[in-house]
Amino acid sequence: MSEHEHTPADVAPGTVTLCATREMHGGLKWAHLSVDLALWAEEGLRDGFRARVRREVGAAAVVEVIEA
């Protein structure tokens, strides 16, 4: 799989960044979604945030949580 790296600039203060990636013909497709920490703390909301960022790259995407 191609590399997609993160920097501190990918995570705004008071948030986490969800990174969805999927290997595609010709390279890696990725998308980021910034989520407020207070909302991310709500377990019942997390799957919805993951689904939202997956819509950008496809249902088979792997979602990683990037924290500051």
N, C-alpha and C positions, 0 to 999 in steps of 0.2 A: 504494500500500500504506500502511496505517496505520503510525504510528511506534511503535516499542517501544525505549525507551532504557535504557541500563545505567548504574549508578552503581558506585563502588568497593565499596559494600556487597554487590554481587552476586557478588563474588569473595572467598571466605574465604582467609586466609593459607595458603600451601602448596597451593593448588588452582588449577585453571582452571574456568570455568563454560561449559558448552555451552548455547547458546540455540537452540532449534528454533522456527521461526515458519512460519505458513502463513496466507495470506489466505483468509478464509471469508466466507460471506454474513453481513453484519452486522458484520464487523470482523476483527481479527487474533487468531489463537489462538497461544499461545506456551507453552513449558515450559522450565525450567532444570534442568540436572543438574550438580552439583558433582563434580569428579574430582580426586583426589589427583595432584599433579605427578609423583610417582614412577611411578604407573600410566600417566598420560598420556604419559610419556616412552617407554613401550613401544609402538612403532609397530604391533605386531601386535594390540594391544588397542583401538586408536582406533576402528576401524569398529564394534566392538561397543558402545562408549559412544555413538557417533552413532546407532546403531540403537535403543538403549535410549531416548534422549531423543525420537527421532522417533515412537516408539510412543505417546507422549502426545498428539501433534498430527496424526499421519498420515504415511505413507511419503513423501509429496511435500514434506515440510517442508524448509526450508533450515536448515542448522545452522551457527552462527557460534561461534567459540572466543573467549571473553572472558578476557583475562589481566590481572592486576593491574599 
